[in-house]
Amino acid sequence: MPELVIPARLNGPPNSANGGIAAGRLAALLPGADVVTVTLRRPPPLDQPLSVVVLEPGLALQHDGEVVALAEPARLTIEPVPAVDFATAADAATRFEGLAEHPFPTCFGCGTERPDGLHCHAGPVRPGQGDYLATPFVRRADHPDDAALTWAALDCAGGWSIGLVGRKAVLGRMTAEVRQVPAVGERCVVVAQCDGWDGRKAFTRSTGYGADGRVLGVATATWIELR
């Protein structure tokens, strides 16, 4: 299997990869699986060669002999989160909580200090109700052109549905079916909602839609609140 190197610009928290990018890049190396579950065991390093090891029926991503992530074929039976149009998503993004307080402002996916990022600023579709979020999602020419881009958008939108202001939480596990990467400049939308908490774990769903309403990808995720 080839080594995997995640460029430094594709970070999530400082000094580690965006969880969706890391998950998507590893999932792409698992042949024949339309739906993949990726479990992140530790922060994926940036600009470092990561070994990919076959562990039937999945893969392990390793660094210095330690497991960083595991990928395995999965099933996904959830209903997509209901779509909104681009104008509604753009309006929701004006209520993005990260504009006032962001635990990881340099995150490639949703950071407010990343002019070159995805700008997945998911905000409540209905003012004052944070259980159903939406964000515009427009791929630029300098963005990655692989499925990990869609994984990252699904990841970050889902993360903000748990309410990140005042707390730090990181992606623990993500199951996704990514069907397409949008075209450069395509006016896409990502919607997300939180399905609840169990102790320090939160559970989310997210769906990406293309400009013509087609589903780009669907995902569920488990988030771990840092102590």
Buried (B, 14 or more C-beta within 10 A) or exposed (E): EEEBEBEEBBBBBEEBBBBBBBBBBBBBBBEEBEBBBBBBBEBBBBEBEBBBEEEEEBBBBBBEEEBBBBBBBBEBEEEBBEBBBBEBBBBBBEBBBBEEEBBBEBBBBBBBEBEEBBBBBBBBBEEEEBEBBBBBBBBEEEBBEBBBBBBBBBBBBBBBBBBBEEEEBBBBBBBBBBBBBBEEEBBBBBBBBBEEEEEEBBBBBBBBBBBEEEBBBBBBBBBBBEE
